[in-house]
Amino acid sequence: MNNDTLFLALLENANASFSGWDFSFITETGRMKSQLLSWSYGSVAFSLMQHTTSMLDMGTGGGEFLSLLRPFPATIYATEGYAPNIPIAKKKLEPLGVKVIEVTDDNALPFENDQFDFILNQHESYSPSEVKRILSPNGVFLTQQVGGLDCAEINEALGVPLNPEFANWNLGSALNELEQHGFKVLTAKEEFPVQRFYDIGALFYYLKAIPWQVPDFKSETYINELYKIHQIILQKGYFDAKQHRFMIKAQNI
């Protein structure tokens, strides 16, 4: 198989369906791997859940992550804003006792004041004032966020600028917002782990799954740039991009 044929075969293979928030098609096969962080969001979340009676998971995706953190507290809700994920999350979580609610406005969450003593948020937008409103006094907010510099090397290789709306989204700006809204920061960490793609199909699949990285991404639009990356992978064995992650544990005071 020559390089051109392999390139087209990898792109065709990447047309496999994607649902919920499940990257196993490229992670379980080792086609994409991420460098380890110095923290585990899941371990911190599970530990905090042991001391809660009512919790919310914001932006649950298809419920894949939350479903693995059982046993759940007596009262547990999950929100999701991406419409195709709603039925997937309901199918996975509601049999486990989780009430799944569609939320499209961060500034108008459909919950009572002080309703939760623990709120989880993994890679989801949020309004600090709304989180504070629905979080009980001394309640804990745990979030892991994707920073504004995430995978900048991908955008550079495709000739697409990073979204300026998120350019300054980082640990410092997030801490500043939370502290201004009356939160006490308990833990704060920020890192830039490498994400490695071992073939162009894995990168193509990834970009289709996260449309905010390169808006309106289509293979035909970037076919020349994708082929250049394919050549880099053939020469080096991989293509690297630096992720941008930060985690905050904060208390409502």
N, C-alpha and C positions, 0 to 999 in steps of 0.2 A: 504494500500500500504506500503510494507516494505521499508527500507532505500535503498536497492540495486535497487529495482524497480523504486523508485522515482528518484534516481540518473540517471538511464538510460533514464527515461522519460524526465527529465530536459535537458539532453544533446541532445536528439532527438528534443525537442522543439526548441532548440537554432539553429537548422539548417535552420531556417527561413531566407529568402533572405535579404541581406543588399545591399543598393545602395546609391550612392551619399555620403552624410555625415549625415545620419539620424539615430539617436539612439532611436527613439521613441518607437521601439518594446520593449525596456527594461526600458526606462525612463518614458514613459506615463503610463505604468502599475505599476510604483513604484518599479520595481525590482532592479534598480540601482539609487542611488541618490548621488549628489555631494554637498559638503559643499560650502557655498557661499564665493566668493572672496570679497574683500573690494572695488573692482572697477567693472564697467560694460564696457567691451570692446565695446559692441553694442551701449551703450549710448554715449560714447566718440566718436565713429565713426560717429554716426548720427549727433552729434553736429558739428563736423569738416566738414562734407559734406555740411552743410548749407553755407559755405564760399568758396566753390570750384567750378571751372568751368570745370575741367578735372581731372578724377581720374582713378586709377587702383586698382583692388582687386586681389592680388596675391594668388594663390592656393585657388580658390573659391569652390573647392569640387564639389558638384552638384548644386551650386548656391543657396542653401537653405537660408543661412544667408544673402547674399547680396540682395536677392529678397525682403527681409523684410525691407530694409532701404530706400525705396522710400519716396519722389521723388528723382530722380537721377539728377546729373548735366548734362549739355549739352553733354559732351563727357565722355563716361565711357567704360572701357575695363575690362575684367577679364581673368586671366590665370589659367591653370590647367595642372598638369603634369601626373596625373594618368589616363591612357587611358580610362578605363571604365566610368569615370566621365564626359568625354568630351560631349558625346551626351546628357547626363542628364542635364548638365549645359546649353548647347545650347538650349535645349527644354524649360528650365525654364526661362533663362535670355534674349535670343535674341528677343523674342516678347516684352520684356520690353525696348529694345533699347541698350542692353549691347552686345558688340562685344566680343565673347569668343575665346581665342587663346590657342592652345596647346603649352606648353613650357616645354622642358626637360633639358635645360641647364641654370642654374642660372646666368652663366657668359656671356650669349649671348642673352639678351632679345630683341625681335623684335620691338623695339620702338625707336623713335627719341630722341636725347638729349633734355632735359628740357621739355619733352612732357606733364608731369602731374604736377599739383600743390598739389595733395594729393594721397598718396599710402597707401592702407590697406594691412595688411598681418597677417592672423590668423593661427598660427600653421603651417606655411610654411617656408621652407628654403629660404635663400636669399643671394645674394652677395652684401655687402655694397657698393662696387664700382659701380655696375650696378644700384642699387637703386639711388645712388647719380647722376649718369649720366642721367637717365631719369626723375629725379625730378627737377623741376624748382627752381631757386634761391628763398630762403625763403619758399619753399614748405615743407610740413609736411609728415613724415613717421610714421605711427602708426602700431605697431606690438604687438601681444600677442603670446608668445612662450611657447612650452612645454620644460621644463628643463630636463637635463640629468638624474636626480634622480626620474623621474616620475614613480609612481607605483612600486617602488623597492620591495615592500612586495610581489607583485605577482611573480616576478622573483625569490625571495628568496624561496617562497613556492613551486615553480616548479623546483628549483635547477638549474636555468638558470642565468648566470651572465648578468648584464646590459651591453648594447653595449658600449665598451670602446671609440668608436668614438665620443660619445656624453657625456661622463662622466663629462667633464668640461664645458658643455654648460649651462650657468647660466646667471643671470643678469649682474654680473661683467664682464664676458668675452664678452657678447654682447655689453655692454656699451663701453668697451675698443675698440672694432672693429669700432663701429660707430664714436666715437670721433677721432680715427686715420684717418678716411676718411672724416673728416670735417663736422660732424654733431654736432649741439648743442642739448644736451639732455634737454627736457622741463619737462618730467615726467618719473619716473622710479619706479616700484614696483615689489616685488617678494613675493610669498606666497606658502604655502604647504597645500592646503585644502584636507580634507579626501574625498575619493570616496568609497562609501559603496555598497557592493553587497549582496543582500538578498537571492539569491539562486545560485547554481553552474551553472545553465543554463545561467543566466545573465552574469556571468564572462566568460563563454565559448563563448557566442555571442560577447562580447566585444573584446576578444582576437582574434577572427576570423576577426574582422573588422579592427584591428590595427596590421598588421603582423610584424611591426618593433619591437613591445614589446618583443615577443618571436618568432624569425624567424623559419619558417617551422613548425608552431604550428599545431598539429593534436591531437585529443582527444586520439587516440590509443597510441600515444607516451608518453603521460603524464597521462594516465588513473589512475595510482596509486596515483599520486600527486593530481589530481583533486578530487579523492575520499576522500583524507585526508582533503582537503579544504571543501568538502561537509559535512564532519563530524563536522568540526569547525563551519560551518554555522548552522547545526542542534543544536549544543550545545549552541552557543552564540546568534544565530539569524541573524548573518551577518558576512561578511569578509571585513575588511578595508584595504585600500591602500592609501598612501599619494600621491596626485598629486603634480606636480612641475610646477608652472606657473609664468611667469613674463611678464610685459607690459612696453613698451617704447614708448613715443612720442618724436620724434626728428625732428629738423628743419635743412634743408640744408642751410648752411651759406657759 
